[in-house]
Amino acid sequence: MERFQDRFEAGRVLGEHLGVYAGRSNTLVLALPRGGVPVGFEVARALGASLDVFVVRKLGVPGHEEFAMGAIATGGVRVLNEDTVRRLGISDEDVARTIEREERELVRRERLFRGVRPPPRIQGRTVILVDDGLATGSTMRAAVLALREQEPACLVVGVPVGAPKTCAAFQNEADEVVCVLSPERFHAVGYFYEDFAQTSDEEVHELLARAEQGAGLGLEAP
């Protein structure tokens, strides 16, 4: 089974698969922190595109947080699945408490990763949403829903590896889906990396800073 050496190599390969978007001035690469940032760094470098992070917090159903009833994301975006809330009988108070808790965490992460930089403009742009892989896809799905609210011209989901059913499901949610590897015998995202060590906050800061200083052009990945 083919594996990537690390997230940087995975990003370089993914960047090749996304080559049709290279050189377009309105293209923006958004990486899901933290693991998606090294991948996104290499994709942005390959395409000559801007790089930023897209912080998203899933709104879990109270008592069953693994199930999403909505999401909040960078830029003050809030998406709520009214059908799920109504079907499960979730009270307005529970919804409000969940949103308040997740907004605090989102603000904390925004400050941690972005500092004082404002969120990037999404409307009318080609947005390539990147992570290091797709298993269940719940976080990516929340990000897609949140980004749709901001009206990008084109929304692309790109990952080095993903479960076949999950990658197929996103065909109905994004304008284009690029899964470099989509093996039938999918175990976990980390299985397809020789080095799948956790990406640190410091590494996220460093890569975003390098990208801001020129999209990382001409720089070798660490």
N, C-alpha and C positions, 0 to 999 in steps of 0.2 A: 504494500500500500504506500503510495506516495505521501511524503511528509515534507513540511517546510522546516527549514533550520530554525527560524524564529519569526517573530511578527514583522520584522523589517523585510526579510526575504519574501514573506507572504504578501506584503504590501507592494513590493516591486513586481511580483507576478500578477497581482490584481491590477496594478497600474497598466500593465501591458494589455490586459483584457478590456480595459476601459479606454484604450487609446483613441477611440473615435471622438472623445471629449477633449483631447489635448488642444491647447492653444486657444480655447474659447474664453473670451474675457469675462463672461458672465457665469463661469463655472465656479462653484463653491464646494469644497470637500468638508463635510461635517463628520467628525469622529465621535463615537460613543465612548466616553472615558470609563475606565482607564485603558483597557486592553486594546480598544480600537484606535488609539492615538498613534502608536508606532506604525500601524498599518496605514492609517490615513496620511501620516507624514510622507510615506513613500509614494502613495497614490497622488498626493498633491504635487510632489516633486516631479513625478513622471508626466503629469498633465500640465504643469506650469500654472496650477490653480491655487487659490487661497485656501487656507486650512483654519478651521476653528473646531471647538468642541460643541456638542449639542447635549446638554444635560437634561435628562428626562427622568421623571419619577412616576412609576406606576402607582395608581390608586387601587390598592387591594381591597377586596371585599372584607369587611370586619369579621375576624374569626377565621377567615379563609384567604389570607393575604396573597396566596399564590395565584388567585383568580383576580383578573383586573376588571374594575368597573369604570376605568377611565385613566387619564394620565394628565400630568402637568409637565411643562417643559420650558426651556429657555425662551425668554421674550414674553413671559406672562401668559403663555398659552395654556388653556384649560379645556380638556375634552372629557365629557362625562357620558357614559352609555346609559341613557335614560331607561331603555328597555330592561337592562340588567338590574338597575336599581329598583325599578318597579316590580319586576318579576320576583326578586328576592326579598322584597319588602324592607329594603334598607331605609332607615329613617333619615330625614333631613339633618338631624343632629349628628348621626354617625358619619354621613357624607361630609359635613362641615369639619368634624374633628379629624377625619382622615386627610382632607385637603390641607388643613392647617398644619398638621404634623409633617406632611410631605413637602409643603411649601418651605417650612423651616429648613429641612434637609436640602432642598434644591438651592435655596439662597446660600446656605453654607458652602455647597459644592461650587456654585457659581463664583463666589468670592475666592475660593481656593484655586480654581483653575483659570478664571478669567481676570480676576482682580478688578480693575476699574474699567476695563475695556467693555464697550457696549456690545450687545448681541449683534451678529451680522444681519444685514438685510436679506430676506428670503424671497420676497415677492418678485416674480418675474425672472428669477434666476434658475439655472440648471443646478440642482443640488444633488450631490452624490453622498449618500449616507453610508458610513463605513463602520464595520466592527470586525473583530478578529474571527468571528464565526457565528453560525446560527444553529442553535439546538432547538428549543421550543419556540424561539423568536418572540417571546413576550415583550422584552424591552425594545427590540427593533420595531415591533408592531405599534407600541405606544409612541415611539418617536415618529413613525410614519403618520399616524393619526394627528399628532401635534403639528407636524410640518405642513400637512395638507391645509390646516387652518390658516396658514400664512401665504398660501397661493403661489408656490413655486411654479415656474413655467414647465419644468420637468423634474421628476423625482426618481432618482436611481438608487436602488439598494445594491451595495457591493460588499461581498465577503469572500475571503479565501476559501472557506469550507462551510458546508451547511448540510443538515439533514435533508434528504430529497423531498420529503413531504412538506417541510417548512419552506424550502426554497420555492417549491411549486405554488404554495399558498400565497406567497408574496407577489406572484405574477398578477394577481387580482387587486393588489393594494398599491403597487408602485408602477411607474411607467416602464421601467426596465429593471430586471433583476439579474445580477451577475454573480453566480456562485462558481468559483474556479473548480473546486472539488465538490462533488455531490455523490459520495459513494453509498451504495445500497447498505453496506454493513457499516453504518454510522454508530459510533459508540459515544463519543464526547468530543467537543471541539479540541481539547488539549491533546487528544490522541494523535492528532495530525500535525503536531509540532514537536520537534526535537527539544526545543527550549520553550517552555510555556510558563516561565517564572512570572510572578505578578508584576505588572507595571506599577512603578511607584508614582506618588504625587510629584516628586522632584523631576522624574523623567518626563511626565506630562508637561510640566512648566518649561523644561529645557527645550522640548520639541516644538512647543507652541511658539516660544521665543525665537527659535531658529527659523521656523516657517515665516514668522512675521517679518524677519529681517531679509527675506528674499525667497520664501517658499522652499528653503533648504537647498536651493540650486547650487550645485558644485560642492556640496558637503557630503562627506561620507557618514553613513549611519554608524553609531557606536557599536 
